[in-house]
Amino acid sequence: MNALARAIERPDPVAGFGDRSPLHGLERRRIGIIDLAAQSIAAVAPAAAATTVVLLVAGVAPHATVASIVAAAILSLGVARTVSQFARRFAATGAVYTYTARGLGTRAGLAAGVAILTGYGAVAMFALLGGAYYATYLTAGLWPSIDRALVTALFVVGQGVLVAFVLVRGIRISARAALVVETLSVALIVVLLIVLLVKIGPIDLAAVAGVGVAHLDPTAFAAGAVIALTAFVGFESAATLGVESVSPLRNVPRAITGTVVLSGLLYALAAVTQVAGFDALGSDLSTSASPVNELAEAYGLGGWGVVADLGIAASFLACTIGTTTALVRVLFALSRDGVLPTAVGRAHRRFGTPAAAVGWALPIIMAVPVLVIVAGIDTRDAMHVTIGVGAAGYIVAYILVCVAAPVFLRRIGESTIGVTVVAGVSALALAAALVLFFVDDAVEGGAVVAVVGVLAVVSTAVIAVLRRRHGPRALGVYDEPVAAQVLGGVVSTRHPGDA
């Protein structure tokens, strides 16, 4: 027997490991890079965003629609690179919440947790409303006499029940369901956009992009970039599946960055097509109710408009799956940190999913849209408010994690000038974007500002109570090797994740 064989058969004891991970219960090391990418892409919902956000950007930046979207993509890429600094060092279901807690401590970690939960929750509600809106729109085309409010509410409930099922049944099912739905949706939208570009004819890209426009308004461009940024939020959600993924330190950063790049390309294609198409028709893109449908009708592709609506509705469903998948894992992490009740952190014994967190979150996510519909509030108005609140939550969380990254890297002796500069510039740009976003909303009536203000007051009180209850113990548990996984591993009395 050689030395290697002896070492394997009778390894020297290696102390310092626990008998189980702090995040035990989840189905570990089960999904690959494709499923991780599916998670982030579903949370972003590029098919739906490509056909809705372009219109919103055109409303505030008619001469800089394409440029605003490109600027938002560059900023999102900077944030993605910063988030990846954490993702390539440890796997944590809390993602942005855990990263911020590890970099800036308890108070900032809780703030990031509340912010990202607000983002995920509000966008999940937005997606439920969006999917129900487009499904009802298609149904009304077949049965014009239907009660639209009732049908919309039923579609919200139906989607919620389906989402709950796939989330409890297993991460592979939810990831694959989101992947199939979003892939088909994106494929439909891309084919339609390319066919429209061919129909439109030669395009002056410089003119479409607003290059050289004498009356380009910098304020409008900045406002457009802020709105365009909402089309990218959610790209970091693959990090919430780090514990459940194969080679998370390599695959999670790839999924995060790849999602931003692919989404940016799709949005640029959608923006160029819609701006060029309406310019060729001599019409105003910002006044359109459904730009892609109108272009399809104008260029003899009316049937494709219906297909596109199906794809958009499906994309909203995938978005609900993706954002809720991330949300329940952050709740799971908060429970394992001792911030939320222990019951929230219970995993399904058979499927290895955070089933208890699903049971806590889904009823609220479904109830708010249903109450909005019952109250007679216009679905599109409700969508505007929910996406605005969600975007504010995401941006606050992104600012905190960008500030946390250089601090964390300096603490572990791995700080670099490049990362510090990217993180700092991203944090400043996001802060400016948030202020501009609130100013623009206040001018329009302040519905989002009012909701965010109430949430901020409530969240501050909740964070104070949680911090007092939690005590001085550090937050931010993450996955760690256990004794059974290490050759010669010996269980220590210290529980993994303890400060």
C-alpha positions as CSV (number, residue, x, y, z in Angstrom):
1,M,0.0,0.0,0.0
2,N,1.5,3.3,-1.0
3,A,1.4,6.5,1.0
4,L,-1.6,8.0,-0.9
5,A,-3.7,4.8,-0.4
6,R,-2.8,4.8,3.4
7,A,-3.7,8.4,3.7
8,I,-7.1,7.7,2.1
9,E,-7.7,4.6,4.2
10,R,-6.5,6.1,7.5
11,P,-6.6,9.8,7.1
12,D,-5.3,12.2,9.7
13,P,-8.1,13.8,11.7
14,V,-9.1,17.3,10.5
15,A,-11.0,19.2,13.2
16,G,-13.2,22.3,12.9
17,F,-16.2,21.0,11.0
18,G,-19.9,20.7,11.9
19,D,-22.1,17.7,11.4
20,R,-24.4,19.6,9.1
21,S,-24.5,22.9,7.2
22,P,-26.2,26.0,8.7
23,L,-28.4,25.8,5.6
24,H,-29.2,22.1,6.0
25,G,-32.5,20.8,4.6
26,L,-32.1,22.2,1.1
27,E,-31.4,19.9,-1.8
28,R,-27.7,20.5,-2.1
29,R,-25.6,20.3,-5.3
30,R,-28.5,19.4,-7.6
31,I,-28.6,22.0,-10.3
32,G,-26.2,23.2,-13.0
33,I,-25.3,26.4,-14.8
34,I,-28.4,26.2,-17.1
35,D,-30.8,26.1,-14.2
36,L,-29.0,28.9,-12.4
37,A,-29.2,31.0,-15.6
38,A,-32.9,30.1,-15.8
39,Q,-33.5,31.5,-12.3
40,S,-31.9,34.9,-13.0
41,I,-33.5,35.1,-16.5
42,A,-36.9,34.2,-15.1
43,A,-36.6,36.9,-12.4
44,V,-35.7,39.5,-15.0
45,A,-38.4,38.3,-17.4
46,P,-36.7,39.8,-20.5
47,A,-39.5,38.9,-22.9
48,A,-42.0,40.9,-20.8
49,A,-39.6,43.7,-20.1
50,A,-38.6,44.0,-23.8
51,T,-42.2,44.8,-24.8
52,T,-43.2,47.0,-21.8
53,V,-40.2,48.9,-20.4
54,V,-39.2,50.3,-23.8
55,L,-42.5,52.0,-24.0
56,L,-42.0,53.5,-20.5
57,V,-38.5,54.7,-21.4
58,A,-39.9,56.3,-24.6
59,G,-42.4,58.2,-22.5
60,V,-39.7,60.1,-20.6
61,A,-36.8,60.0,-23.1
62,P,-38.3,59.9,-26.6
63,H,-35.0,61.0,-28.3
64,A,-32.8,58.8,-26.1
65,T,-34.7,55.5,-25.7
66,V,-32.0,53.3,-27.0
67,A,-29.2,55.2,-25.3
68,S,-31.0,55.0,-22.0
69,I,-31.3,51.3,-22.2
70,V,-27.7,50.8,-23.1
71,A,-26.6,53.0,-20.1
72,A,-28.8,50.9,-17.8
73,A,-27.2,47.8,-19.1
74,I,-23.7,49.1,-18.4
75,L,-24.7,50.1,-14.9
76,S,-26.3,46.7,-14.3
77,L,-23.1,45.0,-15.5
78,G,-21.1,47.0,-12.9
79,V,-23.4,45.8,-10.1
80,A,-23.3,42.3,-11.4
81,R,-19.5,42.3,-11.3
82,T,-19.7,43.6,-7.7
83,V,-22.2,41.0,-6.5
84,S,-20.0,38.3,-8.1
85,Q,-17.2,39.2,-5.8
86,F,-19.2,37.7,-3.0
87,A,-20.7,34.9,-5.1
88,R,-17.3,33.5,-6.1
89,R,-16.2,33.3,-2.4
90,F,-19.1,31.6,-0.7
91,A,-22.6,30.2,-1.3
92,A,-25.5,31.7,0.6
93,T,-29.3,31.5,0.0
94,G,-29.6,35.0,1.5
95,A,-27.6,36.4,-1.5
96,V,-27.6,40.2,-1.3
97,Y,-28.8,40.2,2.3
98,T,-26.0,37.8,3.4
99,Y,-23.4,39.6,1.4
100,T,-24.2,43.0,2.9
101,A,-24.4,41.5,6.4
102,R,-20.9,40.0,6.0
103,G,-19.5,43.3,4.7
104,L,-21.3,46.0,6.7
105,G,-22.7,44.2,9.8
106,T,-26.1,43.6,11.3
107,R,-28.0,46.8,10.8
108,A,-27.0,47.2,7.1
109,G,-27.6,43.5,6.6
110,L,-31.2,43.8,7.9
111,A,-31.8,46.9,5.8
112,A,-30.6,45.0,2.7
113,G,-32.8,42.0,3.6
114,V,-35.9,44.2,3.9
115,A,-35.0,46.0,0.7
116,I,-34.5,42.9,-1.4
117,L,-37.6,41.3,0.1
118,T,-39.5,44.4,-0.9
119,G,-38.0,44.1,-4.4
120,Y,-38.8,40.4,-4.9
121,G,-42.3,40.7,-3.3
122,A,-43.4,43.8,-5.2
123,V,-42.1,42.5,-8.6
124,A,-43.8,39.1,-7.9
125,M,-47.1,41.0,-7.5
126,F,-46.3,43.0,-10.6
127,A,-45.7,39.8,-12.5
128,L,-49.0,38.2,-11.3
129,L,-50.9,41.3,-12.3
130,G,-49.1,41.4,-15.7
131,G,-49.7,37.8,-16.5
132,A,-53.4,38.1,-15.5
133,Y,-53.7,41.3,-17.5
134,Y,-52.4,39.8,-20.7
135,A,-54.3,36.5,-20.2
136,T,-57.5,38.4,-19.6
137,Y,-56.8,40.6,-22.7
138,L,-56.5,37.4,-24.8
139,T,-59.6,35.8,-23.2
140,A,-61.7,39.0,-23.8
141,G,-60.8,38.7,-27.5
142,L,-62.7,35.4,-27.5
143,W,-65.5,36.3,-25.1
144,P,-66.0,40.1,-25.1
145,S,-68.8,39.9,-22.6
146,I,-66.8,38.5,-19.7
147,D,-66.4,40.2,-16.4
148,R,-62.8,41.3,-16.8
149,A,-62.2,42.1,-13.1
150,L,-63.4,38.6,-12.1
151,V,-61.4,36.9,-14.7
152,T,-58.2,38.9,-13.9
153,A,-58.6,37.9,-10.2
154,L,-59.1,34.3,-11.1
155,F,-56.0,34.3,-13.2
156,V,-54.0,35.9,-10.3
157,V,-55.1,33.1,-8.0
158,G,-54.5,30.4,-10.6
159,Q,-51.0,31.6,-11.3
160,G,-50.3,31.8,-7.5
161,V,-51.4,28.2,-6.9
162,L,-49.2,27.0,-9.8
163,V,-46.2,28.9,-8.5
164,A,-46.7,27.5,-5.0
165,F,-46.8,23.9,-6.4
166,V,-43.6,24.2,-8.5
167,L,-41.7,26.0,-5.7
168,V,-42.6,23.3,-3.1
169,R,-42.1,20.4,-5.5
170,G,-38.5,21.0,-6.1
171,I,-35.9,23.5,-7.4
172,R,-35.3,21.5,-10.5
173,I,-39.0,21.6,-11.4
174,S,-39.3,25.4,-10.7
175,A,-36.0,26.2,-12.6
176,R,-36.9,24.0,-15.6
177,A,-40.5,25.3,-15.7
178,A,-39.2,28.9,-15.7
179,L,-36.5,28.0,-18.3
180,V,-38.9,26.4,-20.7
181,V,-41.5,29.2,-20.4
182,E,-39.0,32.1,-20.7
183,T,-37.0,30.4,-23.5
184,L,-40.2,30.0,-25.6
185,S,-41.3,33.6,-24.8
186,V,-37.9,35.1,-25.7
187,A,-37.8,33.0,-28.9
188,L,-41.2,34.3,-30.0
189,I,-40.3,37.9,-29.2
190,V,-36.9,37.7,-31.0
191,V,-38.4,36.1,-34.1
192,L,-41.1,38.8,-34.2
193,L,-38.6,41.6,-33.7
194,I,-36.3,40.3,-36.4
195,V,-39.2,39.9,-38.9
196,L,-40.3,43.5,-38.1
197,L,-36.8,44.8,-38.7
198,V,-36.8,43.2,-42.1
199,K,-40.2,44.6,-42.9
200,I,-39.2,48.1,-41.7
201,G,-36.3,48.1,-44.1
202,P,-32.9,49.9,-43.9
203,I,-32.4,51.6,-40.5
204,D,-30.2,54.6,-39.6
205,L,-28.8,53.2,-36.3
206,A,-27.2,56.6,-35.4
207,A,-30.5,58.4,-35.8
208,V,-32.4,55.7,-33.9
209,A,-29.9,55.7,-31.1
210,G,-30.2,59.5,-30.8
211,V,-26.6,60.2,-31.7
212,G,-26.1,63.8,-32.7
213,V,-29.6,64.9,-31.6
214,A,-29.3,68.6,-30.9
215,H,-32.2,68.8,-28.5
216,L,-31.3,65.8,-26.4
217,D,-32.2,66.5,-22.8
218,P,-29.7,65.1,-20.3
219,T,-32.3,65.0,-17.6
220,A,-34.7,63.0,-19.8
221,F,-31.8,60.7,-20.7
222,A,-31.1,60.1,-17.0
223,A,-34.7,59.5,-16.2
224,G,-35.0,57.1,-19.1
225,A,-31.9,55.2,-17.8
226,V,-33.5,54.9,-14.4
227,I,-36.7,53.4,-15.8
228,A,-34.6,51.1,-18.1
229,L,-32.8,49.9,-15.0
230,T,-36.1,48.3,-13.8
231,A,-35.8,45.9,-16.7
232,F,-32.6,44.4,-15.3
233,V,-33.4,44.0,-11.6
234,G,-33.4,40.4,-10.4
235,F,-30.3,39.4,-12.3
236,E,-28.6,38.5,-9.0
237,S,-31.3,36.0,-7.9
238,A,-29.2,33.0,-9.1
239,A,-27.1,33.6,-6.0
240,T,-30.0,32.5,-3.8
241,L,-29.6,29.0,-5.3
242,G,-25.9,28.8,-4.5
243,V,-26.4,26.1,-1.9
244,E,-28.4,24.0,-4.3
245,S,-26.1,24.4,-7.3
246,V,-23.1,22.4,-8.6
247,S,-19.8,24.4,-8.4
248,P,-21.6,27.5,-7.1
249,L,-18.4,29.6,-6.8
250,R,-17.9,29.3,-10.5
251,N,-21.4,28.9,-11.9
252,V,-23.3,31.6,-9.9
253,P,-21.1,34.5,-11.1
254,R,-21.4,33.3,-14.7
255,A,-25.2,33.1,-14.5
256,I,-25.5,36.6,-13.0
257,T,-23.2,38.2,-15.6
258,G,-24.6,36.2,-18.5
259,T,-28.2,37.3,-17.6
260,V,-27.3,41.0,-17.8
261,V,-25.5,40.6,-21.1
262,L,-28.3,38.5,-22.8
263,S,-31.0,40.8,-21.4
264,G,-29.2,43.9,-22.5
265,L,-28.9,42.6,-26.1
266,L,-32.6,41.7,-26.2
267,Y,-33.6,45.1,-24.9
268,A,-31.4,46.9,-27.4
269,L,-33.0,44.9,-30.2
270,A,-36.5,45.6,-28.9
271,A,-35.7,49.3,-28.5
272,V,-34.2,49.7,-32.0
273,T,-37.1,47.8,-33.6
274,Q,-39.8,49.8,-31.8
275,V,-38.2,53.2,-32.3
276,A,-37.4,52.6,-36.0
277,G,-40.8,51.1,-36.6
278,F,-42.8,54.0,-35.2
279,D,-40.4,56.5,-36.9
280,A,-41.1,54.8,-40.2
281,L,-44.9,55.0,-39.6
282,G,-44.6,58.7,-38.5
283,S,-46.2,57.8,-35.2
284,D,-45.3,58.5,-31.6
285,L,-44.0,55.4,-29.7
286,S,-44.7,56.9,-26.3
287,T,-48.5,57.1,-27.0
288,S,-48.9,53.5,-28.0
289,A,-50.9,51.2,-25.9
290,S,-49.2,48.1,-27.2
291,P,-46.2,48.9,-29.4
292,V,-45.3,45.4,-30.6
293,N,-49.0,44.6,-31.5
294,E,-49.4,47.9,-33.3
295,L,-46.2,47.3,-35.3
296,A,-47.3,43.8,-36.1
297,E,-50.7,45.0,-37.4
298,A,-49.1,47.9,-39.4
299,Y,-46.6,45.5,-41.2
300,G,-49.1,42.7,-41.9
301,L,-48.2,40.5,-39.0
302,G,-51.4,40.7,-37.1
303,G,-51.4,37.0,-36.1
304,W,-48.0,37.4,-34.5
305,G,-49.3,40.0,-32.1
306,V,-51.5,37.4,-30.5
307,V,-48.6,35.0,-30.3
308,A,-46.5,37.8,-28.7
309,D,-49.2,38.4,-26.1
310,L,-49.1,34.7,-25.2
311,G,-45.3,34.9,-24.9
312,I,-45.6,38.0,-22.7
313,A,-48.2,36.4,-20.4
314,A,-45.9,33.3,-20.1
315,S,-42.9,35.5,-19.3
316,F,-44.8,37.2,-16.5
317,L,-45.5,33.7,-15.1
318,A,-41.8,32.8,-15.3
319,C,-41.0,36.1,-13.6
320,T,-43.3,35.2,-10.7
321,I,-41.6,31.8,-10.3
322,G,-38.2,33.3,-10.4
323,T,-38.8,36.2,-8.0
324,T,-40.7,34.1,-5.5
325,T,-38.0,31.4,-5.7
326,A,-35.5,34.0,-4.6
327,L,-37.8,35.6,-2.0
328,V,-38.5,32.4,-0.1
329,R,-34.8,31.6,0.1
330,V,-34.0,35.0,1.6
331,L,-36.8,34.3,4.2
332,F,-35.2,30.9,4.8
333,A,-31.8,32.5,5.4
334,L,-33.3,35.1,7.8
335,S,-34.9,32.3,9.8
336,R,-31.6,30.3,9.9
337,D,-29.9,33.5,11.1
338,G,-32.4,33.7,14.0
339,V,-34.1,36.9,12.7
340,L,-37.4,35.3,11.7
341,P,-39.2,32.4,13.6
342,T,-37.6,29.0,13.3
343,A,-40.7,27.7,11.5
344,V,-40.0,29.8,8.5
345,G,-36.7,28.0,8.0
346,R,-38.1,24.5,7.8
347,A,-37.4,22.6,4.6
348,H,-39.5,20.0,3.0
349,R,-38.2,16.6,4.1
350,R,-38.7,14.9,0.7
351,F,-38.2,17.7,-1.8
352,G,-35.5,19.7,0.0
353,T,-37.2,23.1,-0.6
354,P,-38.0,26.0,1.8
355,A,-41.7,24.9,1.8
356,A,-42.5,26.7,5.1
357,A,-41.3,30.0,3.6
358,V,-43.4,29.4,0.5
359,G,-46.5,28.9,2.8
360,W,-45.7,32.3,4.5
361,A,-45.0,34.3,1.4
362,L,-47.4,33.2,-1.3
363,P,-50.7,34.1,0.4
364,I,-49.5,37.7,0.8
365,I,-48.2,37.9,-2.7
366,M,-51.5,36.6,-4.1
367,A,-53.7,38.6,-1.7
368,V,-52.5,42.1,-2.6
369,P,-53.2,41.9,-6.3
370,V,-56.6,40.3,-5.7
371,L,-57.5,43.1,-3.3
372,V,-56.3,45.7,-5.8
373,I,-58.6,44.2,-8.4
374,V,-61.6,43.9,-6.1
375,A,-61.1,47.6,-5.1
376,G,-61.6,48.5,-8.8
377,I,-58.0,49.9,-9.2
378,D,-56.9,49.8,-12.8
379,T,-54.6,46.9,-13.4
380,R,-52.0,48.9,-15.3
381,D,-51.9,51.6,-12.6
382,A,-51.4,48.9,-10.0
383,M,-48.6,47.4,-12.2
384,H,-46.9,50.8,-12.4
385,V,-46.9,51.2,-8.6
386,T,-45.7,47.7,-7.9
387,I,-42.9,47.8,-10.4
388,G,-41.9,51.2,-9.0
389,V,-41.8,50.0,-5.4
390,G,-40.0,46.8,-6.4
391,A,-37.4,48.8,-8.3
392,A,-36.8,51.0,-5.3
393,G,-36.3,48.0,-3.1
394,Y,-33.8,46.4,-5.5
395,I,-31.9,49.6,-6.0
396,V,-31.5,50.2,-2.2
397,A,-30.3,46.6,-1.9
398,Y,-27.8,47.0,-4.8
399,I,-26.4,50.2,-3.3
400,L,-25.8,48.5,0.1
401,V,-24.1,45.5,-1.5
402,C,-21.9,47.7,-3.7
403,V,-20.8,49.6,-0.5
404,A,-20.3,46.3,1.3
405,A,-18.0,44.7,-1.3
406,P,-14.9,46.8,-0.9
407,V,-15.2,46.7,2.9
408,F,-15.5,42.9,2.8
409,L,-12.6,42.4,0.4
410,R,-10.4,44.7,2.4
411,R,-11.2,42.8,5.6
412,I,-10.1,39.5,4.0
413,G,-7.1,41.0,2.4
414,E,-8.3,40.7,-1.2
415,S,-9.2,44.2,-2.1
416,T,-8.3,45.6,-5.6
417,I,-8.5,49.0,-7.1
418,G,-10.6,47.8,-10.0
419,V,-13.3,46.3,-7.8
420,T,-13.4,49.3,-5.5
421,V,-13.8,51.7,-8.4
422,V,-16.5,49.7,-10.1
423,A,-18.4,49.2,-6.8
424,G,-18.0,52.8,-5.8
425,V,-19.2,54.2,-9.2
426,S,-22.1,51.8,-9.3
427,A,-23.2,52.8,-5.8
428,L,-23.1,56.5,-6.6
429,A,-24.9,56.0,-9.9
430,L,-27.6,53.9,-8.3
431,A,-28.1,56.5,-5.5
432,A,-28.4,59.3,-8.1
433,A,-30.8,57.1,-10.1
434,L,-32.9,56.4,-7.0
435,V,-33.2,60.1,-6.2
436,L,-34.1,61.0,-9.8
437,F,-36.6,58.1,-9.8
438,F,-38.4,59.5,-6.7
439,V,-38.4,63.1,-8.1
440,D,-39.9,61.9,-11.4
441,D,-42.6,59.9,-9.5
442,A,-43.4,62.9,-7.3
443,V,-43.9,65.0,-10.4
444,E,-46.3,62.3,-11.7
445,G,-48.3,62.2,-8.5
446,G,-46.1,60.4,-6.0
447,A,-47.9,57.1,-5.7
448,V,-44.6,55.1,-5.6
449,V,-43.0,57.6,-3.2
450,A,-45.9,57.4,-0.9
451,V,-45.9,53.6,-0.7
452,V,-42.1,53.5,-0.4
453,G,-42.3,56.1,2.4
454,V,-44.8,54.1,4.4
455,L,-42.7,50.9,3.8
456,A,-39.5,52.8,4.9
457,V,-41.1,53.9,8.2
458,V,-42.5,50.4,8.9
459,S,-39.2,48.8,7.9
460,T,-37.1,51.0,10.2
461,A,-39.3,50.0,13.2
462,V,-39.1,46.4,12.2
463,I,-35.3,46.5,11.8
464,A,-35.0,48.1,15.2
465,V,-37.1,45.4,16.9
466,L,-35.3,42.6,15.0
467,R,-31.9,43.9,15.8
468,R,-32.8,44.1,19.5
469,R,-34.2,40.6,19.5
470,H,-31.3,39.2,17.6
471,G,-28.6,40.6,19.9
472,P,-24.9,41.0,19.0
473,R,-24.5,37.7,17.1
474,A,-23.3,38.3,13.5
475,L,-25.7,37.7,10.7
476,G,-25.0,36.1,7.4
477,V,-24.9,32.3,7.5
478,Y,-23.7,30.6,4.4
479,D,-23.0,27.0,3.3
480,E,-19.9,25.3,4.8
481,P,-18.3,21.9,4.3
482,V,-19.4,19.3,6.9
483,A,-17.2,16.6,8.5
484,A,-18.7,13.9,6.3
485,Q,-17.5,15.7,3.1
486,V,-13.9,16.1,4.2
487,L,-11.3,13.3,4.3
488,G,-10.6,12.8,8.0
489,G,-13.2,15.4,9.0
490,V,-14.0,15.6,12.7
491,V,-17.1,17.3,14.1
492,S,-16.3,20.2,16.3
493,T,-18.4,21.7,19.1
494,R,-18.7,25.0,17.2
495,H,-21.7,25.1,14.9
496,P,-20.9,26.2,11.4
497,G,-21.9,29.8,10.8
498,D,-21.5,30.9,14.4
499,A,-19.6,34.2,14.8
